[in-house]
Amino acid sequence: MTTSTSASTPAKPRRRTGPRLFLRQVVSELSKVVRPTRSELITYTTVVLIFVLAVMTFVSLLDYGFGRLVLWGFGG
């Protein structure tokens, strides 16, 4: 009978980091963030608003169509 050595070895508990290290890592990651320019922000906002309007119109038309279908089906 063979046994695996990794199965019998207990897992080491993860060491917690302190708040100072955590804040240092957060600041380090935030320094890597690239902010969009004003024109990019306006473009992104416009694209999102047009997409939301298109989806809202599509869902409204589906709702209207299914509502009419249900009313027709139940003789309303």
N, C-alpha and C positions, 0 to 999 in steps of 0.2 A: 504494500500500500504506500503510495507516494502522497506527500502533502506539500502544498505550496507554502513557501516561506512568507510571501506577501500577505496571505490570508491570516497567518498567525501573528503578524506584527501589528501592534495597536497603532492607530492613526495618531499622529502628533496633533495636539490642540493648536489652533491658529492663535498666534500672538496678537493681542490688540495693540493698535497704535494710539499714541497720545493725541490730544487735541491740537498741539502745536504742529506735529507732523501732518495731521489731516489738513489744517489750514494752509500749511506750506504747499501741500500737493494741490489743493484747490486753486490757490493763486497761480501756481505753475501751469495748471491746465487752462485757467482762464486767460493767461497770457498768450496761449496758442490760438485763441478764438479770433477769427477774421470777421470783422463787422462789415455788413454790406454798405455800399455807398448810397447816397441819397437817390440816385437814379435807379439803382438796383432795387432798393426798398420800394419805390413807387411802382416799378414793374412787377415785382412779386405780389404786392398788395392788389394791383389791378388784376393780375391773373387769378388770384384766389377769389376775389369778389365775382369775377365773371364765371368761374367754375361753380361757385356756390349758387349763383343765380341760375345757371343752367341746370344744376341738380335739383334745385327747388322747383323750377318749372316742370321738369320731367316728373318728379314725384307728385306735383299738383295735378298734372294731366292724368297720371295713373289713378290717383285718388278719385278724380272726377269720373273717369271712365269706369272704374269698378263700382262707384256709387250708382251711376246710371244703370249698369248691368244688374246690380242687386235690386234696384227699384223695378226694373223691367221684369226680372225673374220672379219677384213676389207680387207683381201686379200693382205697384204703387204708382 
